[in-house]
Amino acid sequence: MRVSPALLSLLIAVAPAAAQAPAQMPKAPPGAPDTARIVAGNYAIEPHHTQVMFALDHLGFSVFRGFFSGVSGTLSLNPARVTDAKLSVTVPIASIFTTSPALNKELVEPDWFDAAQFPTATFVSTKITPGPNNMALIDGNLTLHGQTHPATIQARFHGAGKSMMGKGTAIGFDGRLALSRSSYGLGKGVPLVSDHVELTIAAAFEQQP
């Protein structure tokens, strides 16, 4: 079989890359719950590995849960001055997901979140208080459904280390936040569906250049 000069040139060009050994996966997770691994700097939320889960009582029979995704935000952090850290988070309301496609559609309509008029929820920190066992309280303002109220996230440092997705350090935190949804004009269904809502947050951050 005669190989054309053009094909031969292409094979020569790609041969070195093809001969390279495949990238080796690390033998252990690159992140660990060691605060000494935290590098001071500016970070951005890594949306593909950040989740916001909500949970509330449904008719007294069960705890009903759902998710928000596509979260964005920034974190400015210096481990030597944790109290100076700044956090800002934005959650797209239209990303809401439950086990019911019909409910997903209903929740973004005007009777509930009204995502067309209020497309995002935001949290902006005002004060950070470090605590024991890698815990911290993050006070701030939560804006939801067009209303803003003080809120506090109970945050736990989960881990830090060299990023596998970026060029710098990756860090992660777990958070808990409780709210009364009626305070934000979202009281439909109370008390059959509880007013009290628990948010669980898994947040991954990538260091920025």
N, C-alpha and C positions, 0 to 999 in steps of 0.2 A: 504494500500500500504506500503510495506516494504522499508524503506530508508536505503541505504547502509551506512556503517560507513564513507567511503570516502566522500560521498555527505554531510553527516551530519557535518563532520569536516569543509568542505568548507562553508556551510551555517553559521556555528558559526563564522568562520573567517571574513566573509564579512558583517555580521549583524551590527556591530558597525558603519561601514562606511555608510551603507544604511540608518541607523537611523539618521544620521546627517542631519540637516536642509540644504537646498540648499543655495549656496552662495548668499548673498544679493547684488543686484546692487545698486550703489550709487544713491541717489535721485537727485543729481545735478552733472554736469560735474566736474571731478576732476581738470581740468585745468581752469585758469582764467588769464586775461591780467594784472597780478600784478607782477611787476619786483621783488618785495620782495620775491616771491616764487622761484626765480632762485637760484639754488645751484651751487656753484663753483665746477668745475670738468671736467672730460673728458666724452664726449658724442659720441654716434654712431648713424648714421641715421637709423631710423626704416623704412625699405624699403616698407612695406605693406601699409603705410600711408603717403608716400612721392611721389609726382607727379611732373613731369616737363611737362608743356604744351607749345606748340609753336603755334603762330598765324601769318599769313601773308595774304596779299591781293591776291586773285585769279581772274585774268582776269578783275579786276575792278568791278566784280559783287558781290563778297562776301568775308568775312574773313574765311579762311580755317584754321582749328585747328587739332592738333594731340597731342599725348602723348608719353613720354618716362617713363618707369617704371624700377623696379629693381635697383634703385639708392643706392649707398653706399657712405660712407664718415665719417669723424670725425669732431668734434668741441671741442676745448679746450676753456673754458669760465669761467671767474671770473667776476661777476657783479660789483665788486669794481674796476676792471681795464679792462673795455670793450675794450679799445684800444689795449690790449695785446692778444685779442682772435685770434685763428687760426682756419680756416675753410678749409677743403679739401673735394671735391665732385667728384665722378666718376659716369658717366652715360653710361650704355651699349647701343650702337647704335642699335643693333639688336632688342631691345625692342620696337622700334618705332611702333606706332599703330595709324591708321586713320580709317575713315569710309569705306575705300576701301581696301579689301584684296589684290587686284592686285597692288595697289599703295604701300602698306606695303612691298611687295616683291621687287618692283622696287626700292624703296628708299635705300635699303641696298646694291644694286648692284653697280659696279664700276662707272657708270655714275653719281651717286649721292654720298651717304655717303661712299661707299666702306667699309662696315663693316668688311669684311674679312681682309683688310689691316689696317684699323683704327677702331678697335672694341670698343673704348671708347672715350668719351669726358670728360675732366677734368677741374675743376676750383679750383685754389689754391689761397687763400687770401694773400695779401701783406700788406694791411692797412685797419683798421676799424675805421670809424669816427662816433661816436654817434651823434644823432640829437634829436630834440624835438618829443614829442608824440610817444615814443617807436620806433622811426625810427633810421636807421643807414645806412651809405654807406659802402659797402664792396668792396674795390678795390682788383683786383687780376689778374691772368693770366688765360685766357680761351684757352684750347687746343682742337681743333676740326678739323677733317679731316687732321691731321698731321701738322696743323699750329697753332701757339700760338700768341695771341694778348692780350693787356690789355683790361679788361672789368670791369664794375661796376654793382654790384647788389644793388638795392634799397630794403632794408629789413625792415620789420616791425615785431616786437615781437608780436606773437599771443596769447601765453599763456604758463603757467607752473603749475606744481602741481605733486602730487604723481602719479606715473605711474600705470596703470592698467595692463600693460603687462610685466613690469620688477619689480625690487625691489627698485629702487631709484626714481629720479625725471624725469619727461618727460617735454620737452619744444618744442615749435613749432614756426616757423617763416613763413611769406609770403614774397616772393621776386619777383622783376621785373628786367629783364635784356634785353636790346635791342642790336641788332647786325646787321651788313651787311653780309649776307651769302657769298657774292662774295669775301669778304676779306679772307675767309677760303677755297677758291677754290670750292665753291658750288654755282656758278653763273648760272647754267643751268636754262633756262626758263625766265631769267630776260630780259625785264621788264614785260612780260605777267604775271608772278608770281613775286611778289615784292621781291626786294633785302632786304628790311627792315623786320626783324623778331623780334617779341616780345616773350620773354619767361616769363611764369608765374610759380612760384615755390611754392609748398606747402611742407614744410620740417618739418618732425617730428623727434625728437632726443630722445634717451634713455640714461640715465646716466649709465656709466660703472663702474664696481667694482674697 
